[in-house]
Amino acid sequence: MADKILEFVHTSTGKQIAAALGLPVPPMLKRAKAGYAEKSLANSNALVGASAFGPVASAVVKALDSMGASIKVSADLAGLDGIKQAAAKAKVDVSISQADNGVPENVYVLDVTAAANVADLRLLYDFFNPRLRKVPSNSRIVVIGRPRGDCKDALAETAQSSLPGFIRSLAKESGKNGTTANLIQVKTGAENGIEGALRFFLSPHSAFVTGQVLPVVGAPKGVKVAAFSEKPLTGKLAVVTGAARGIGAAIAEVLAREGATVIGVDRPADESTLGATMSSIGGIACPLDITDADAGKKLAAVAAGKGGKIDIIVHNAGITRDKMMRNMAAHLWDMVLDVNLGAIVRCNDQLLAGDAFGANARIVCISSIGGIAGNAGQTNYAATKSAVIGYVDAMAKQLEGKGISINAIAPGFIETQMTAAIPVVTREVARRLSSLSQGGLPVDIAEAVTFMASPLAAGVNGATLRVCGQNLVGA
Ligand SMILES: NC(=O)c1ccc[n+]([C@@H]2O[C@H](COP(=O)([O-])OP(=O)(O)OC[C@H]3O[C@@H](n4cnc5c(N)ncnc54)[C@H](O)[C@@H]3O)[C@@H](O)[C@H]2O)c1
């Protein structure tokens, strides 16, 4: 469903009316028009800082250089030395920022992994305060910190704990022109996962992701973090449930764009829509109700029939049957629990028991911000979506030794048939009350899922990433 207000305020008449009435104008987000490119930052000036020289500063400099960014530093910044040393070691050129001469940076990366006390947090102010008055639209901000468990003492843990609050506030301040701000918490020793996470966060593939914390914990056992390659899913077999329409169809399209062969699953009643979606991307239609007791075994057989194992599975199919708890019939509870949760658990168990996953397989589940904050009338739905978050966390520990990773995406308000059914006032509030003042599109979820399914997220495991434009409703 289209956001008519967003479209109108970006016409010339709409702009004049909005200006005359002093109405806020939601930004037009710059989304990816094609797959991941090696030199994705070829036209970008990236301002970089670091609280000290170390493996993170080195990884940041190397990553930005391999993306083709022009790396800039502030001449007067305390965090200059760490970056200069990292650049010298990597033989990468850095130059002094020309932002004062009207060439502002559109990428900002600050490594504060060495911040170990309250005074060290001054770097956040020194780095961002002089620069944020003239940030171009759709710019990208990433701060990198450490998880609390990695800190050497309580003071360092306290300093690192400031970062989620800082980034969430910065995201709220900078979203008005489509700029996003996110935090990567990298575990010590997992620095080789930084480039993949930066490639996602610093690109138009993450246009609707802001105010989020992504843990980079390291690849599962036996999995190597591969060097970047274009079309990274070439040769991979991917299953997407609920692929006939909405978010699932977009996921299938973006996975195929990155090279995967997609087996699209949907209810037999939706076979013709599913067939059309799959034929448009050269995929394989698999009409199957995921609540079928043998759904996992049947999917394994379809994959084997294509001569392979399942490299990626995206558990996207989901339903709502909203009723206040006091009025909810038992079958509505059971139905939502089975489609959104029971079917996922059964299917994965069968695929694991049947050895149907390929080496280094990636499982991605779809949660919801409703599962984080809850919604009146959605006790059944929110219970399942909350359970998915716990499930990926628990299963990541179980599957780590098998080289399989599992993560979740929690969508916010996304323009689909599901949200078109929301009453008009609630829908308008849900859209506007986000840092980016709009709902997301199915492709935003598809991009995040594809990131999680790709080698770019080799270091991410057991995580749930919200893709919601930092929505205030349901979160
Ligand atoms: N749209 C949003 O704003 C939003 C927000 C948060 C989470 N989500 C989640 O995203 C996922 C996709 O949502 P959507 O908005 O595209 O929904 P949708 O209703 O447009 O599409 C869901 C698809 O799943 C299929 N499906 C349902 N039950 C099935 C079953 N038993 N077997 C096989 N296929 C089945 C449907 O036929 C449909 O094609 C769901 O898990 C949903 O809970 C959506």
The ligand as an SDF file (V2000), in Angstrom:
LIG
                    3D

 44 48  0  0  0  0  0  0  0  0999 V2000
    3.6760   -6.2280    7.4710 N   0  0  0  0  0  0  0  0  0  0  0  0
    4.2080   -5.8210    8.6100 C   0  0  0  0  0  0  0  0  0  0  0  0
    4.1660   -4.6240    8.9430 O   0  0  0  0  0  0  0  0  0  0  0  0
    4.9020   -6.7990    9.5220 C   0  0  0  0  0  0  0  0  0  0  0  0
    5.4100   -6.3120   10.7260 C   0  0  0  0  0  0  0  0  0  0  0  0
    6.0620   -7.1940   11.5750 C   0  0  0  0  0  0  0  0  0  0  0  0
    6.2220   -8.5230   11.2090 C   0  0  0  0  0  0  0  0  0  0  0  0
    5.7090   -8.9770   10.0380 N   0  0  0  0  0  0  0  0  0  0  0  0
    5.9200  -10.4070    9.7280 C   0  0  0  0  0  0  0  0  0  0  0  0
    6.4410  -10.5390    8.4180 O   0  0  0  0  0  0  0  0  0  0  0  0
    6.0160  -11.7780    7.8390 C   0  0  0  0  0  0  0  0  0  0  0  0
    5.3640  -11.5160    6.4830 C   0  0  0  0  0  0  0  0  0  0  0  0
    4.2900  -10.6010    6.6740 O   0  0  0  0  0  0  0  0  0  0  0  0
    3.4710   -9.9330    5.4660 P   0  0  0  0  0  0  0  0  0  0  0  0
    3.0760   -8.5890    5.9220 O   0  0  0  0  0  0  0  0  0  0  0  0
    4.2030  -10.0860    4.1780 O   0  0  0  0  0  0  0  0  0  0  0  0
    2.1670  -10.8640    5.4980 O   0  0  0  0  0  0  0  0  0  0  0  0
    1.2120  -11.3450    4.3250 P   0  0  0  0  0  0  0  0  0  0  0  0
   -0.0360  -11.7880    4.9880 O   0  0  0  0  0  0  0  0  0  0  0  0
    1.1240  -10.3180    3.2400 O   0  0  0  0  0  0  0  0  0  0  0  0
    1.9820  -12.6160    3.7310 O   0  0  0  0  0  0  0  0  0  0  0  0
    2.1910  -13.7920    4.4800 C   0  0  0  0  0  0  0  0  0  0  0  0
    2.3520  -14.9670    3.5480 C   0  0  0  0  0  0  0  0  0  0  0  0
    2.4710  -16.1500    4.3530 O   0  0  0  0  0  0  0  0  0  0  0  0
    1.6580  -17.1500    3.7890 C   0  0  0  0  0  0  0  0  0  0  0  0
    1.2410  -18.1190    4.7790 N   0  0  0  0  0  0  0  0  0  0  0  0
    0.4460  -17.9070    5.8580 C   0  0  0  0  0  0  0  0  0  0  0  0
    0.2200  -19.0690    6.5020 N   0  0  0  0  0  0  0  0  0  0  0  0
    0.8770  -20.0380    5.8140 C   0  0  0  0  0  0  0  0  0  0  0  0
    1.0180  -21.4440    5.9780 C   0  0  0  0  0  0  0  0  0  0  0  0
    0.4020  -22.0940    6.9590 N   0  0  0  0  0  0  0  0  0  0  0  0
    1.7840  -22.1270    5.0940 N   0  0  0  0  0  0  0  0  0  0  0  0
    2.3960  -21.4740    4.0710 C   0  0  0  0  0  0  0  0  0  0  0  0
    2.2900  -20.1530    3.8650 N   0  0  0  0  0  0  0  0  0  0  0  0
    1.5430  -19.4320    4.7280 C   0  0  0  0  0  0  0  0  0  0  0  0
    0.4550  -16.3660    3.2230 C   0  0  0  0  0  0  0  0  0  0  0  0
   -0.2570  -17.1220    2.2660 O   0  0  0  0  0  0  0  0  0  0  0  0
    1.1360  -15.1420    2.6500 C   0  0  0  0  0  0  0  0  0  0  0  0
    1.5480  -15.3380    1.3150 O   0  0  0  0  0  0  0  0  0  0  0  0
    5.0510  -12.4070    8.8570 C   0  0  0  0  0  0  0  0  0  0  0  0
    5.7690  -13.3410    9.6440 O   0  0  0  0  0  0  0  0  0  0  0  0
    4.6400  -11.2220    9.7070 C   0  0  0  0  0  0  0  0  0  0  0  0
    4.2400  -11.6180   11.0040 O   0  0  0  0  0  0  0  0  0  0  0  0
    5.0440   -8.1510    9.1880 C   0  0  0  0  0  0  0  0  0  0  0  0
  1  2  1  0
  2  3  2  0
  2  4  1  0
  4  5  1  0
  4 44  2  0
  5  6  2  0
  6  7  1  0
  7  8  2  0
  8  9  1  0
  8 44  1  0
  9 10  1  0
  9 42  1  0
 10 11  1  0
 11 12  1  0
 11 40  1  0
 12 13  1  0
 13 14  1  0
 14 15  2  0
 14 16  1  0
 14 17  1  0
 17 18  1  0
 18 19  2  0
 18 20  1  0
 18 21  1  0
 21 22  1  0
 22 23  1  0
 23 24  1  0
 23 38  1  0
 24 25  1  0
 25 26  1  0
 25 36  1  0
 26 27  1  0
 26 35  1  0
 27 28  2  0
 28 29  1  0
 29 30  1  0
 29 35  2  0
 30 31  1  0
 30 32  2  0
 32 33  1  0
 33 34  2  0
 34 35  1  0
 36 37  1  0
 36 38  1  0
 38 39  1  0
 40 41  1  0
 40 42  1  0
 42 43  1  0
M  CHG  2   8   1  16  -1
M  END
$$$$
